[in-house]
Structures are given as structure tokens and as C-alpha cells.
Amino acid sequence: MLTSRNLAPAVLAGAAVTYVAAPAFAVDLVNRDKVVREAVVNHSNGDSVVVTLKPGQRLGDICTACVILVGDSSIEASGRATAVIAGGKITVGG
């Protein structure tokens, strides 16, 4: 039986589980060009990764917040953004 004395820990435990289970939004990267493209993904924690995308390839969940460089163009992306490579340039959008 739950009483006011033991109810608070149960409520806090439920809130913690809900918070941990909440989905993190992540950035997708799409290559719309007809050639292979390389992108540098600079993560918000300071890590950098070079990814290679084939024509038409989509990489999901590459970061939660990052700067992406393709050639001489770059963008900042976060949340549910989609970063698009087209014409050798990187943009944010559909």
C-alpha cells in the first residue's frame, strides 16, 4: 500500500524513467549529388568525424548538435534538422 511517506520515491523513480526514455532528436545527412561526397562532422563535444556518402545516401542520427563542413561550405545543425548536400554545398532543409 502506498502512503504519503513512500509515494514520493515512487513518483521520482517514475519521472526519472520517463526522462531517460525520452527520445533524443538527431540530425540526418543526405547526399543529393550524383557523386560521392565527404563531410566533416564537428560534434558539440569537440570530436570530429569524416563521413563519406555515396550518391543518394542518407545517414541518420549523425549528431544532436554539430557543425558540418562540405567543401568550402558549412552549417550548424541540431534537433530534427536534415543537412543536405547538393551541388557540392551543404545546407539545412528538406
Contacts in CASP RR format, 6 or more apart in sequence:
PFRMAT RR
TARGET T0000
AUTHOR 0000-0000-0000
METHOD contacts of the structure
MODEL  1
MLTSRNLAPAVLAGAAVTYVAAPAFAVDLVNRDKVVREAVVNHSNGDSVV
VTLKPGQRLGDICTACVILVGDSSIEASGRATAVIAGGKITVGG
2 10 0 8 1.000
24 64 0 8 1.000
25 64 0 8 1.000
25 78 0 8 1.000
25 79 0 8 1.000
25 80 0 8 1.000
26 60 0 8 1.000
26 61 0 8 1.000
26 62 0 8 1.000
26 63 0 8 1.000
26 64 0 8 1.000
26 79 0 8 1.000
26 80 0 8 1.000
27 60 0 8 1.000
27 61 0 8 1.000
27 62 0 8 1.000
27 63 0 8 1.000
27 64 0 8 1.000
27 65 0 8 1.000
27 66 0 8 1.000
27 68 0 8 1.000
27 77 0 8 1.000
27 78 0 8 1.000
27 79 0 8 1.000
27 80 0 8 1.000
27 81 0 8 1.000
27 82 0 8 1.000
27 83 0 8 1.000
28 58 0 8 1.000
28 59 0 8 1.000
28 60 0 8 1.000
28 61 0 8 1.000
28 62 0 8 1.000
28 81 0 8 1.000
28 82 0 8 1.000
28 83 0 8 1.000
29 39 0 8 1.000
29 41 0 8 1.000
29 51 0 8 1.000
29 53 0 8 1.000
29 58 0 8 1.000
29 59 0 8 1.000
29 60 0 8 1.000
29 62 0 8 1.000
29 68 0 8 1.000
29 82 0 8 1.000
29 83 0 8 1.000
29 85 0 8 1.000
30 53 0 8 1.000
30 56 0 8 1.000
30 57 0 8 1.000
30 58 0 8 1.000
30 59 0 8 1.000
30 82 0 8 1.000
30 83 0 8 1.000
30 84 0 8 1.000
30 85 0 8 1.000
31 37 0 8 1.000
31 53 0 8 1.000
31 54 0 8 1.000
31 55 0 8 1.000
31 56 0 8 1.000
31 57 0 8 1.000
31 58 0 8 1.000
31 85 0 8 1.000
32 56 0 8 1.000
32 84 0 8 1.000
32 85 0 8 1.000
32 86 0 8 1.000
32 87 0 8 1.000
33 55 0 8 1.000
33 56 0 8 1.000
33 85 0 8 1.000
33 86 0 8 1.000
33 87 0 8 1.000
33 88 0 8 1.000
34 55 0 8 1.000
35 55 0 8 1.000
36 52 0 8 1.000
36 53 0 8 1.000
36 54 0 8 1.000
36 55 0 8 1.000
37 52 0 8 1.000
37 53 0 8 1.000
37 70 0 8 1.000
37 85 0 8 1.000
37 88 0 8 1.000
38 50 0 8 1.000
38 51 0 8 1.000
38 52 0 8 1.000
38 53 0 8 1.000
38 70 0 8 1.000
39 50 0 8 1.000
39 51 0 8 1.000
39 53 0 8 1.000
39 68 0 8 1.000
39 69 0 8 1.000
39 70 0 8 1.000
39 83 0 8 1.000
39 85 0 8 1.000
39 90 0 8 1.000
40 48 0 8 1.000
40 49 0 8 1.000
40 50 0 8 1.000
40 68 0 8 1.000
40 69 0 8 1.000
40 70 0 8 1.000
41 48 0 8 1.000
41 49 0 8 1.000
41 50 0 8 1.000
41 51 0 8 1.000
41 62 0 8 1.000
41 63 0 8 1.000
41 66 0 8 1.000
41 67 0 8 1.000
41 68 0 8 1.000
42 48 0 8 1.000
42 66 0 8 1.000
42 67 0 8 1.000
42 68 0 8 1.000
42 69 0 8 1.000
43 49 0 8 1.000
43 63 0 8 1.000
43 65 0 8 1.000
43 66 0 8 1.000
44 63 0 8 1.000
44 64 0 8 1.000
44 65 0 8 1.000
44 66 0 8 1.000
51 59 0 8 1.000
51 62 0 8 1.000
53 59 0 8 1.000
53 85 0 8 1.000
62 68 0 8 1.000
62 83 0 8 1.000
63 77 0 8 1.000
63 78 0 8 1.000
64 78 0 8 1.000
64 79 0 8 1.000
65 76 0 8 1.000
65 77 0 8 1.000
65 78 0 8 1.000
65 79 0 8 1.000
66 76 0 8 1.000
66 77 0 8 1.000
66 78 0 8 1.000
67 74 0 8 1.000
67 75 0 8 1.000
67 76 0 8 1.000
67 77 0 8 1.000
68 74 0 8 1.000
68 75 0 8 1.000
68 77 0 8 1.000
68 83 0 8 1.000
68 90 0 8 1.000
69 90 0 8 1.000
70 85 0 8 1.000
70 88 0 8 1.000
70 89 0 8 1.000
70 90 0 8 1.000
71 88 0 8 1.000
71 89 0 8 1.000
71 90 0 8 1.000
73 88 0 8 1.000
73 89 0 8 1.000
73 90 0 8 1.000
73 91 0 8 1.000
74 90 0 8 1.000
75 83 0 8 1.000
75 90 0 8 1.000
75 91 0 8 1.000
75 92 0 8 1.000
77 83 0 8 1.000
77 92 0 8 1.000
81 92 0 8 1.000
81 93 0 8 1.000
82 92 0 8 1.000
82 93 0 8 1.000
82 94 0 8 1.000
83 90 0 8 1.000
83 91 0 8 1.000
83 92 0 8 1.000
83 93 0 8 1.000
84 90 0 8 1.000
84 91 0 8 1.000
84 92 0 8 1.000
84 93 0 8 1.000
84 94 0 8 1.000
END
